Amino acid sequence: MISARRPVAGESIRKGVAPMPREKGRKVVASNKKARHDYAILDTYEAGMALTGTEVKSLRAGRASLVDAFAQERDGEIYLHAMHIPEYAQGTWTNHEPRRTRKLLLNRLEIDRLLGKLKESGLTLVPLQVYFSDGWAKVEIGLARGKKSYDKRQDLAKRDADREIARAVGRRGKGMAE
């Protein structure tokens, strides 16, 4: 009697056919550079997102925008508002709404810690990046405090000074006179 063995996850049913490779690493879809300019990021968290099928396909095509997006607490959960994921081109009537509110998937302990910190005045949750981590769509959110205009000027001056120092070190390493 021949016993049929069931295939293990990732194993092909047909003989001689290689299994589908799993995505590894981190593939960034969208990043919010303006958030790092406008806010002082105090802490970052990685959260999953509750998405529909066409949203995932549109993200895999590299289409998303975090401009004006923000995260907010509602009923003890964290939701991402105003993130734009355009409709999937090959989608049908099952396509998603581009700017719908999406639930963020965090541990209860992380949510409670975030809600405790958000009670402080002047703190907000800002999405920093959307990416795929080992095939799963993730969003990096930052606990942030808004910067004043003089803070922004100080950051720009510091970045310019660092760039000038790097140039001088590079010229000196190449033996060029200043």
Number of C-alpha atoms within 10 A of each C-alpha: 3 4 5 6 7 8 10 8 7 11 13 13 13 9 7 7 9 11 12 9 7 9 12 11 10 14 16 17 19 18 18 17 12 12 20 15 15 16 20 18 21 10 11 15 15 18 19 18 18 15 13 12 13 21 22 18 16 18 23 17 12 16 17 19 20 22 16 14 18 18 22 17 15 9 6 11 15 20 18 22 18 17 20 18 21 18 20 20 11 9 14 10 5 11 16 18 13 15 16 13 15 17 20 22 18 16 10 11 9 14 17 14 11 18 16 10 13 17 10 9 8 9 18 21 23 25 26 23 19 26 21 20 16 13 14 14 21 22 25 16 23 25 20 22 17 16 14 11 10 9 15 15 11 11 13 13 12 12 12 12 12 12 12 12 12 12 12 15 12 12 13 12 9 9 9 9 7 6
